Amino acid sequence: MDTSRTGSTGDRRLNRRDFLGGLVLLGTSGVVLSACSSGSSSGSSKISLPSFPLGAAARTISKPVQITLWHSMNSANQTTLTNLTNKFNSSQSDVHVNLVNQNSYDDTLTAYTAALSGGTLPDVVQMQTTNLQFMIDSQSVVPAQSAVEADHYDLSDYIPSTVEFFKVKRTLYALPFNISSNVLYYDKNAFRAAGLDPDAPPKSLDGLRTAAEKIVSTNTEKYGMSLKVTDADFQLELALTGGELVNKDNGRSARATAVSFDDKAGKSIFEWWGGMLDDKLAQPTSFTTFDNLFAIANRIAPMTWETSAALGTILGVLNLYPQVSLGVGGLPSPSTSNGGVFAGGAGLYMVSKSSPERQDAAWQYIKFLNEPTQQAAWAVGTGYIPIRKSATQLAVLTQAWSKVPGYRVAYNQILASPANPATAGAVIGSFSQVSDAINNAISSLGSGANPDTALARAAATSNQAISSYNARL
């Protein structure tokens, strides 16, 4: 079997140094707060909001007000964020933002947790979507809702699901910023070689399996796809069925007490996943690496699921490998799809221990980053979606999307997703432990574990973690 299809003019094998030098490393949260608030962050009633010191930065005598943002952006994403921050700093004289790169979401969470116990906190922190419950329970943030109401800030231009994700008890805790969604990346040239339509990527899991079978049976590549061992893809496939990760409306109507993923939909997804691995139609790759993307460049497996946030960097790196013609498609759905995807990425939180003038300065900066002009530039420079609908009408973005239609796939995917608890995403304090439990279960599928048994084990471990976290509140 020809596993590489190398030999054409200009072919190169992709190595880690080449690729990791240009990729965005997106971590998963791995720390749980040891001392949390005693109140539930979920429910239907709105919390009592603190007053927001609107205008305090402009009124202060000593200017500019210096604030710090802790972020987790790298490569093209860091460059774009730096450019936007420099633009903000030069656009006015009241506020100056200093960027501190914590390298990954894991590292940001670790540093923030340590600072809560005694240390210097930032004024703004970019925190992964999965850490929403943690941030609420830490009682360390100024709810964005208080600034929105004090400033009469209009949220109607935002994609609704990106805002709804950060709402609990009808209270907005952070403004969305870098929002993404996993998509299907595939090599159009491999599709052509296998006799598949390069402009028609599979839209269902059954269709994905059929395409993988064709790729393998024609000896086009060794595997049809790479399946990254990550709970994110399982959660997204579950949401596409309308299924929820945890109970209590995904933790939105009340604090979650148990998982919901060990149902018919969850079992079906695990069985599909296990079948792909057992039949050697897919190879498992680690969630801590980008081996799934190496496989496309090195002609080992021409399809994978990965975050849209990496698209800008992926395209830049793959320009060195002309044997690959990258295609981008929506995330294939289970046959019973009646749901949609939820927002991934991160939001920007204002830290409550900052002084009033620094809280207001943080709000002015966050607003600037989310203006349509900045969101258009952010989307073009990174692959994250523009969270402002009007940004999609700006020339810089329409031209980029026209040149590379793949940039628009994640935006359309999120925009088309219905508003419900499944697409709002799960809110649980023990997210890292639940993620680990699902990742371990997925990993066991690669060793031939029974899908139903693996899923039941993940559910039991997750329930124990949720119960333990809630007991500490």
N, C-alpha and C positions, 0 to 999 in steps of 0.2 A: 504493500500500500504506500502510495506517495503521500507522506505526511507534511511535506514542506512546500511543494510546488515552487521551489526556488530554481534559479538558473536564467531567468529573463534578464535583459539588460537593466542595470541599475538596482537589482534586488539587493537588500541588505537584511541581515538578521537583527532584530531589535533586542538590545540588551538593557539590563536594569539601569545602568548609569545613564544611558540615553533617555530612557523613558521617565524614570523617577526624577530626573533632573528637571523635567517639565510638567510633572503631574501635580494636581492638587491632592494633598493627603487629607481625607476626611475621616476623622476619628469617630468612635462611638463612645458614649458616656460610660464611665467605669467607676464612679465614686458615688456613694450614698451618704447623705447628710446624717450625722449621728445624733443631732439634737434639733428636732423640728418643731414647728408650731403645733399647738394643741387643737387648732380648729381645722375643719375640713375646708379644702379649697374648692370643692365642687358643690353643685347644687343650683337651684333655680333663682334664689334671691341674690340681689346685688350687694356687694360689701360696702361698708362705709369708707368713702375715699378721703385721703388727706388733701388739704388744700395745696395747690401747686404754686410755687413762687415765680409765676410768669413775669418776665421782664427784669428779673433780678440781675442778670448778667449785664444788661445795658445800663442799669442804675448804679452798679458798683463803681467805686472811684478808681481802683487799681485795675487797669486793663492792659492787655487782653486777659480774660479769665482763662487760666490754663486747665485743661481737662485731659484725661487719658482714656483711650479706648483699648481694651484688651480684645484682640481678634485672633482668628485661627486660619487666616488666608495665606496661601503660598503661591509661588510662581505667577502665572498671568493674573490670578485673582488678587494677589497682594499688590502687584503693580497697579492694577486698576483702582483698588481701594486707596492706595497712596496718592495717585493722581487726583482722585476726587477729593480727598482730604486736603491736599495742597490747594485745590481750587476753592474749597470752603474757607481755608485760612486766609487766602488772599482776597476773598470777596467782601470781607468786613473786618472790623478792628476790635470787636467786643470779645471774641472767643478765639482761642488757639488750641487745636487738637493735637495731641501727641499719640502716636500709634505704638503699641507694644504687641509684638507678635508672639503668641504663646505656642505657635507651631501646629497644634491640633486641638480639636474639641476636647479630647481626653485631657490634654495638658492644661487647657483653660479651666476645665472643671476642677482639676486637682489643685491648681493655683488658687482658684476662687474659694474653694472649700477651706484650704489652709488659711487664707486671709480672713475668713469669717471667724476663725478661732483666735486670731491675733495677728494682724498684719495690715498692710496697706491695700485697700480695695481700689479698683479703678472707678471712674465716674460713669463709664459706659462699658458694658460687656456684651460681646457677641456670644450668645449661648445657643447650642443646638436645640432643635425643636423638641427632642425627647426629654430635655431637662426642664420643661415647663413646671411640672409639679414640684420638682426640687427647688426651683427659684421661688415659687410661691411659699413653700414651707420654710424657706430660709428667712423669710420676713426681712429681706435685705434690699428689696427693690421698691422704687416708686412706681405704682401702677401707671402705665401709660394712659389709662383712662382718665386719671386726674389731670394730666396735661392736655389731653384731647378736649375735655370739657372746659377747662380754664381758657384755652386758646380758641374755642369754637372751631376746632380743627375738623375739616370735612374728610370723611373716609369713603365717600361714595365712589371715588375714582379707583379705589383699590379693588383688585380681584377679591371678591368676598371671602373665598375659602382661606386666603392667606391671612386675613384678619381674624376670621373665626377660629383659626387654630389657636391663637394666643388668648382667646377669651375663655374664662371660667367664671361661673356665677355672674354672667353678663358683664364681667369686668375684663378689660383689655390690659394685660400685664406687660406686653412688649409690642413694639411695632415690628412687623416682618421686615426683613431686609434681603438677605441672600436666600432666595427660595428656589428650590429645584425639584425635579422629579426623576425617578429612574426611567430610562428609556431603553429601547433595543438598539444596540450598535451592531452593524453587520458589514461584511465585505461584499460589495456588489460584484466584484470580479469572481469571487468564489461562487456566488449565486449563478452567475453566467456559466461557469465551468460545470456546475452541477445540473444545469438545465432548468434553473429556477428563474423567475422573473425578478431582475435586480431592482425594479421599482415597485415591487409589491411584497414588502416584508410580511411575515405571518402576523395575523391579528388575534389569534387564539392560541391557547396552549396546545390544542390538538394540531393546529396548523404548524406550530413551532416544531412539534415532534415529527410531523410529516416532512418538513424541510430538512430537519436533522438527518432523518433516515435517507433522504435523497443524497445529501452531501456525503454521508458515510458509504452508502452503497455504490456510489460512482467513484469512490476513492479520491474525491476532490480534496478532502482533508481528513485527518484521523478521527476527529470528533465533529459533531454538528454544532456544538456550542460549549461554552464554559459556564457552569453554574457556580457562582460565587457563594461560599458558605456564609450567608448573611441573613439575619432575621428581617432586614429591611425589605428584601424582595418577597419574602413570605407574607409580611404584613400588607404590602401593596397588592399582592395577588388576592389576599383575603378581602381587602377593601373593595377590590374590583367585583367581588361577588355580593357586596353589600354587607359582608361580615365584619364583626368588631373584634378587636384583640382582647378586650376585657369587658366585664359587665358594667352595669349602671350607665348604659349609653356611652360606652367607651370611656367611662370615668367623667362624663360631662354633666350628668344629672345628679350624681352623688359620688363620693369617693369610691373608687373601684375596690372590690373585695376578692375578686377571683377572675381568672381568664375565661374567655369565651371561644378561644380559637380551636378547642378540641371538639369541634362539631363536624357535621357532614362536609361543609366547605373546606375546613382545615384538613380533614382526612383526605379529601380528593386531591388537594394541592400536594400534600406529602406523598401520596401514591404516585402522582404524575412525576414528581421530582425523583423519587426512588426508582421509578421505571426508566427514566432517562439515564440515570447512572448505572443501573443494573444491566441495561442493554447496550452500554458503551456508546450511547448517542451523545453523551455530555461528559465532560471532565469536571470534577470539583476543584475549585481554587480557593485559596485562603482569603478571608475578608481583610486581612492585614496587608495584603499585597495587591498589585494590579496585574497579576499573572493572567487574569481573564483578558486583559487588553494586550498583554504580550502575545497571547495566543492568536489574536487576529493579525497582528503585524508579522508574526512568525509562521503564519499559515498552519496552525495546529487546530484551531477551531474558529470558524468565521463569524460566530454570533455570541453575544453576551448581553447581560443587563448591567447597566452602570448609571451613575448619576449624570444628569444633563450638565451639572456644574463643571464637569471636566471637559466639556466639548471643545471649548476654545483652545485649551492646551493640547488635547488629543489631536486636533486638526493640525496644529503647529508642528507637533512632533512627527506625525505621520506623513507630512510633506517630504520627509527624508526617505520614505518607503513607498515609491511609486507603484509597487505591485498591489497596493491596497487602495481600493476606491471605497471610502467610508460612506455607509448609508445609516440613516437614523430613522427609526420607526417608533410608534407608540408601544407601550408595554403590553404584550399579548395578554388577553384576558382568559380566565376559565370559561368553559362553555356556558355556564350559568350566570354570566356577567350581567348584573343589573346595578352595579355600583360605580365607583370611580376611584381615583387616586387621591391621596392626601399630600399636603405640602411637606417637603423635606427642606433641609437647610438650617437656617438659624434666624433668630430675632435679636433686636437690640434692646437691652434693658438699661434703665437708669438706676443707679445705686443710691439707696436712701441715706447712707452715711455721708454722702457728699454735702457740702454747704449749699444753701439756697441758690447762690449765684452759679455754682457748678452744676446743680440740677437743671437750672434753666439753660445754661450753656449746652448741656448734653441734649436737651430737647431741641434746641435750635440746630444742632449738628445732625441729629437723627432726621429731622424734617428735611434738611437740605439733601441728605443722601437719598431720600425717598421722593424727591421732586421728579417729575416726569423726565426732565432733561438728564438728570443724573442716572435715573433708572435705565434709560435707553443706553447710555454710555456703559453702564455696569453690565447690562445684558450682552452688548456687543463684545465687551472685553473679556467676558468670563464664560458665558453659557448659562448662567443663572437666568431665570425668567424675569421680565419686567413686571413688577407687582402693581404698577399703575397702568390702567387700560389706555389712557391717553398717550403713554410713552410709545405704544405700538404705532402711532400715527406720525412719529417724528422721522425725518428723512434718514438719520444715521442708522436707525433700527430697521426701517423698511428696506433700505438698500442692503443691509447686512443679511436680512432674512431672504431677500430676493437672490442674493449671491449664494448663500448657504441655507437652503430651506430647513435643514436639520435643526437650526437654532430655534425654529418656531414650534417644533414638535411638543416639547415639554409644556410650553405655554398653552397650546391648544388642549393638551391633555388635562391640565389642571382647570382651565376655563370650562371645559365640557363636563367636568365631574359634578354630580348633583350635591346639594348641601344636605348632609345627614351626619349622624354620629360616626359612621364608618369613615367618611371622607374628611371629617374634622380631625381624625387621628386620636390615638389613645393618650390619656393623661394618667400616669401612675408614677409614684415616687421611686419605685424599685425598678425603673426601666432597664437599668444596666443588667440586673440579675435575670430579668425576664428575657432580655436579648441574649444573654449567655446561655440560658436554658434552651432557647430555640436554636441558637447556633450549634450547640452541642448535639441536638437532635438531628439537625440537617447534616452535620458532619458524620454522624453515625450511619446515615443513609449511604454514604460513600463506601462504607465497610460492610454493606449488605444487611443493615438492621431492618427489621420489619417496620414499615411506615407507621402503622397504627400504634405499635408499641413505643416507637420513638416519640410520637406526638403525645401520647399519654404521659410519658416520663417528663417531657418538657412542661406539660400542663401542671403536673404535680409539683415539680420544682418551682415553677413560677408562682403557684398559689402559696407555697410556703414563704417565698420571698415577699410577696405582697402582704401576707399576714404579718410577717416579722416587721416590715416597714411601718405598717399602720399601727402596730402595737407600741411603737416608740413615740407616737405623736402625743 
